[in-house]
Amino acid sequence: MFEGNANVDSFILLGALLLILGVVVTKFSTRLGVPSLILFIILGLLMGNDGFGIIDFENVQLAQTVGIIALIIILFEGGTQTKWRDIKPVVGPSVTLATFGVLFTAALMGVVAKQLLDLTWLEAMLLGATVGSTDAAAVFAALKGRSIDKKMGSTLEAESGSNDPMAVFLTLFFIELILADSPNVWLLSGAFFWQMGVGLAMGGLFGWAASWTINRINLDSSGLYPLFAIAFALLTYSVTSSMSASGFLAVYVAALLIGNSDLIYRQPIYRFNEGMAWMSQISMFIILGLLAFPRDILTWSNITMGLILSAVLMFLARPLATFLSTSFFGYKPKQNIFLSWAGLRGAVPIILATYPIVAGVESGTQIFNVVFFIVLTSALIQGATIAPLAKWLHLSGPLREAPTHSLELVSLGKANAEIMEFQTNEATPIVGQTLQSIEFPASALISAIVRDDELVTPIGETVIQAGDYLYILVSRKEKRVLKQMLRHDY
């Protein structure tokens, strides 16, 4: 009994230390100009069998599961932070990059891999498929807080959030071709349209349902709303995937709808999601680092082939795919150069590289080792030079800083009251009215107004304007009445 407790205690201690180290590492990554995912992976490598040997981890299936859950949370956080007004002008090129761009990159990488490695054509194409997509976790992390031109940032975020379905489909497609005795190519090809179509539809359905429910359900604590939103993200993925459709696409679409809705508890949800996304990144990359063995990855043969394939990806495959995908959308050469260079590879290729191992593909381990090396070089070289390149190409925009109006929303416990946040828009019924003319519930009191990042002291003559952030103290029993009053579509 005591030995079992000791094992559990040791596991908790080790997990806590890794999480603390992961958080501390983010500070060093900023100072060194190195993407944090690189340091997380290195931390995992050092803790593993080929490092200090502290953790013995070889469970590919568990790593894949943790990676999928982490990606759901990261995609959800990225989607809720993405504004539709920013990505609407770049939907066309983003979708083209997410479909044709991935297909072209995978095909070209597969052709080169066939010439360099001892793989069959199908195995080489499988390797190309795993590195075909950019990675949402890497891109969101690289762009967060950076002074990147809004059009470029929006294109990259929309592409990375929507190109996983094509990469997943291609990976599973080639695994099926390798393992099946007589695969039905046409049936497998038709599955792509099913995955994309149903993924979009289910994402829209769950996104609408989540937004509607969050604004109307009356929970006892404001801290439950962020948890409720994350639960919807996991539900969206699981239900969509159970229909053999793209769960990742569904999660991203749902997150876009939720993030662009008039949510009552927007800021608590954002802050909770950000913390969960960071924890997911740290856990995912450390576990993927634990799964890798440096003695297998850092062989002369693997380094040589990996460097060549990385160079082909960074300087040939990705640029060609980008120029071809955006040729009809009026992008300037310097914009295409930046989009080409900022197509970071990260967790998604590594997680996809575990699929062949789990499925029992003979060359699965070799593919994993090569893909792991490609991801390391891509994240290290490209991730560290995104900001300097943007500056050199004159594609730097204003700093993407966190909003200054982030006030802490609290539940006041025994007082049976809490502070709610609400952002007004043109359709909000109280816009244009003075505070003294608005008939709020008896217990409701506007305690603060933030307008254009400036704090406005609420007095009777204060006129509510579109875009204002209202912080309202209200009793829990009248919270529903206040919600009904503020919403124009209720």
N, C-alpha and C positions, 0 to 999 in steps of 0.2 A: 504493500500500500504506500509506504513512505517513498519507496524507490520510484513508483509511478508518479507521485506528486513532485518528486525531485526532477524527473524528466520534463514534466509540464512546466515547472518553474524555470528550468533551464531554457526551454523553448521560448517562453514568454520573455525572459531576460535577453536572449539572443535577438528575438524579434524587435524588442524595444531599442536595443543598442544599434541594430541595423537601421531602424527608422530614424533614430537621432543622428547617426552618421550621414544618412541620406539627406536630411534637412540641412546639416552643417555643410555638406558638400555643395549644395546649391549656392552658398555664399562664395565658395572658392571658384565655382564655374563662372560666376559673373565677373570676378576679378581677373581670371585667366583668359576670359573670352572663349571658353570651351563649352559646348553644349552640355547641360547637366546629365543628359542620358549617357554620355561617354563615361562620366565619373561614376554613375550608378552601376553601369556594366562592369567597370574596372573593380568597383567594390565587390560585386558578386564574384568576379574571377578570383580576387584575392582571398575571399572566404571559402572558395570551393576546393575540390580535391587537389588541383594543380597549384593552388596558392598555399595558404597556411593550413589547409586541410581541416578547418573548423567545422564546415558543413559538408556532409556527404549527400549530394543531391543528384539523382539521375532519373527522376520521374518526369519523362517527357509529357505524359498525359496531364499531369498536374500543372506543369508549366504552361501548357497550352490553355488549360481551363482558367488559370489565374490571368493569363494574358488576355483572353477574351473578355472576362469580367472587367479588367482594367480598361480595355479599349472602349467598352460600352460607356463607362463613367467618363473617360476622357473625351469621347465624341459628344456625349451629352453636355458636358461642361462647355466645350468649344462651340457647339451649336447654339446653346442658350445665350452665349456672349456675342454671337454673330448677328448683325442687324440686316434685315431683309433689304432695307434701302441701300445698303452698301454692296450686297452681292447681286441684286437684281440686274444691274447693268452688265454684269460679267457672267451671267448664267450660261450663255451660249458657249463661250470659250472654256469655261470651267467644266461643263458637261462633255465637251469634245475632248478635252485633256483627260478627263476621268474615264473615257471609253476608248476612243481611237488612240489616244496618247499612250494608255496602258498597254493596249494590244500591240502597237507598233514597237514600244520599248521592249516588251516581253519577247516578241519575235526576233528582233535584232540581237538582243542579248542571248537568246537561244542559239542563233546561228553561230555567234562568236564562241559560245561555250562548247558547242559541238566540235569546233576546230581545236580548242585548247585542252579540253578534258576528255577523259576516257569514259564518255557517256554515249548512250544511244540518242537518236534524234528526239524521241519522246522525253527522255530524261533531261536532255539539254533544254528543251522547250519548257519543261517543268521548272527548271532552275530560273529561266527567264521570267516565267510567270510569277515566281515568288518575289522578284525584285522589280516587278513592273509598276507598282503603285508607290506614290509618295506616302508618307506616314503622318496621320493627323496629330499624334502626340508630339512628334518631332517638330512639325511645322508650327503648331499652336505655341509650343514652348519657345521656338526660335523667334517668332514674331511678337510675342507678348512684351509690351513695353518698348519695342523698337520703333525707331522713327522711319518707318517704311511707307512709301506712297500708298494711299488708301486703295487705289485700283489694283495695285500689285498684291497688297496684303489680302484683299477680298478675293481675288482670283485664286491665290494659293490656298486660302482657308476653305473656299468652296470646293476646289479640286480635291484637296486632301480629305475632306469630309465625305466626299461622294465617290472616290475611285476605288475604295476597298472592294465593293461588289464585283467589279471586273476582275481584280486580282484573285479574289477568292474563287470566283467561277473558273478562271483559267487554271488555277492550281488543282482544283478538284476534277476539272475536265481532263487534264493530262494524267492525273493519278488513275482515273477511271480507264483511260485508254491503255495505260501501262499494265494494269492489273486484270482488266476484263478480257475474257477469251474472245468475245465477239461484240464489242461495244457498238451501240447505235449512235453514230456521230450526229445525225440529224436530231434525234431526241435530246441528246446532250446540249446541242446548240440552241434548241428551243427553250431549254431550261433557263438560259440567260435572260430572255425577255420576261419569263415568268418571275425570276428573282427580282429584276429591276422594277417591273410593273407592280407586283404585289408589295414589294418593299416600300415603294413610294406611297401606295394606297394605305397600307397599314401604318406607316409613319404619320400620314396626314390624319388618319382616324384616331390614333392614340394621342397625337399631339393636341388635337381639338378636345378630346375627352379629358386629358390631363388639365388643360387650361380651364375648361368649363368647371371641372370638379374642384380644383384648387381655389377658385374664386367663390365657390358657393358652399363648400363644406365648412362647417363651423367646428374646428378642432379645439381642444381644451388649451393647447399650448402652441405658440407660434413656432416653436422648435420642431414641431411635427410636420410642418408644411414642406421643408426641404427634404426630409426623409420620404415623404409621400411622393415627391417629384422623382427622386432617385428610384423608388420602387416602380414607378411608371416606366422609367427607362429600361429597367431589367425586364419588366413584363412585356414591353414592346419588342425587345430582342427575342425573348423566348417564344412568344406566340408567333412572331413572324418567321423565325427559324424553323419552328415546328411545321410550318406550311411549305418548307423547302424554298423559302424566299430569303432575301438579303436582310438579315436582322440589323447589320451595321448601318445600312442605308436608312432603314426604318427609324432607328434611334436618332440619326442625324436630322432627318426631316422632322421628327417629333420635337426634337430640341429646338429647331428653328422656329416652329410654330409656338412653342411654349415661351421662348425667349422674346418673341415679338408680339406677345399678347399683353393685355393690360392686367398684369398680375398684382394682386394686393400685397403679397409677400415677396416681391421681386428681389430685393437686396439680401434678405436672409437666405433665399434659395441660391443666389449667385455666390455668396460667401461660403456656404456649405459645399456647393459643387466645386469651388476652387480648391478647398482643402481636400476633398475626396479625390479630385483629379491629381493633385500632387502626391497624395499617398499611393494612388494607383500607379503613377509613373515610377515612383521610388521602388515599390514592391515588384512591379513587372520587370523593370530593367535589372534589378538585383537578381531576381530569380532566373532571368534569361542568362545573366552572367554566370550564375551557379551551374546552369545546364551545360555551358560550354567548357571545353578542355583546351587550354592554351597549347598544350603539347601537340594536339591534333591540328589546331588552327594555325599555329605559328611555325609550320614546317616550311622549308625553302620552296617546295613545290606549290604549296597552298598560297604562300605570300606572293610568289611570282605570278601565278594564275589570277589570284585575287586582285593584285594591283593592276594587271592588264584589264580584267573585267571591270574594275572600278573606273579606270580611265575611259574605257569604252562607254560605260554608263554616263559618266559625268560630262564627257567631251564630244560624244557622238550620238548615242541613243536618245538621251533626254533632250538635247538641243534640237535634233531632227524632229522628234515627236512634238516638241513645243512649237517650232516654226510651222510645221504642217498643220497642227491643230488650231493655231490662231491666225492662219493666213487670211481668213475671210472676215476677221473681226477688227481690223485696223490697228493692231498692236505695232508699235514702233520697234525697230531692231534692238534698241537698248532695253526695251521692256521684255522682249523675248529672251535676250541674254540673261536678264535677271531671273525671269521665270524658270529658265533652264537650270540655272545654278542653284536656285532655292528649292528645287524638288528633292527635299531630304528623304532619305530612307531611314527607317527606325524600327520600331517594335513590330509593325505589321509584316515586313519581309521575314523577320526572324520567327515570328509565330507561324507564318505560312510554311516556313522551312521545317517546322516540326510535323506538319501533316504527312509528308512522305515517310518519315520515321514511324509515326503511329500506324500508318496504313500498311507498312511492311515493304515499301519500295526498296529494292536492293541497294541503290545508290543514295538512300535517304541521308545517311550520316555525312557522306561527302558533300552533298548539296547543302546541308545545314552548315557545315564548316566554311564553305566558300561564301555563302550568303552572309554569315556572321561577319566575316572579314570585310565584305563589301559594305555592310551597314556601318561598321566601325570607321572605315575610311571616308565614307560619304558624310557621316555625322561630324567627324573631326575636321575634315578639310572644308566642306561646304558650310557646315553650321557655324564655324568660327569666322567665316569670311562674308557672311550675308550682309551685315551692316556696313562694313567697309566698301563692298561692291555697290550697294545701294547709294552710298555717298559719292563714289567715283562716277557712277552713271547718272548722278543728279536725280535719283529716285527716292530721296529721303523726304519724308513728310513730317508733320508735327509729331512730337512724342506721344505715343499711345498710353497715356497715363491713366491710372485708375480714377474713377470719378471722385471729386472731392466732397460729394454730398453723401458719402456713405456713413450714415449714423447708425448707432447700435439700436436695434429693435429689441425690446425686452418684454417679457411677461412679468407683471408686477406681483405675482404670487398671491399672497393673502388679500391684497387689495382687489383681487378679481378683475383686474383691468390690464390692458396692454397698449403699447404704442404700435399703430399700424402705419405703413407707408403706402402712399398712392400717388401715381404720376398722372396728371391730367393731360388731356388732349383736346382737340377742337370739338369733339362730340360729347365731352363730359358736361353734364347738365349745369354744374355750378360755375363753369368758366364764364368770366365777364361779370360775376356778381361780387359784391363786397361781403366780407365775413359777417357783418352785422345783419345783412339781409338774408343770409342762408339759415334755414331752419334745421339745424343739426339735431340729432337725438340729445336728450337732456344731459347725458353723461359725456358727450363727445366734446373735445377741446383740441383745436389745432395748436400744437405746441411749437411747431417750427415750419417754415417754408423755405425751400431752397430753389432759387431761380437763377439760371445761368451760372451755376457754381458759386453763387453768393447767398448768404443767409439773410432772409427777410424776416424781421420781427413782426409777427401777426398782430394787427390791431383792427379795430372795427371797420376802418375805412380801406383796409387792404383789399385790392381787387385780385381775384384768382385769375391767372392766365394759363393758357395752354402750355404744357411742358413743365409746369410747376411740380415739385415734389412736396407733397403734404405729409407731415408727421402728426398723426392724430391720436390723442389719448382717449380711449373709449372703454367702457365696461364690456365684459365678455357677453353679457346678455343682450346688449344692443349692437354688437359687432355686425350681426347679420343685417340689421336695419340700415346701418351705415353703408355696408357694401351695396345694398340695393339702391340706396340713394346716389351713390357715386357712379354706378355703372349706367351707361346709356342704352345698353342692349338687354337689360334685365326685363 
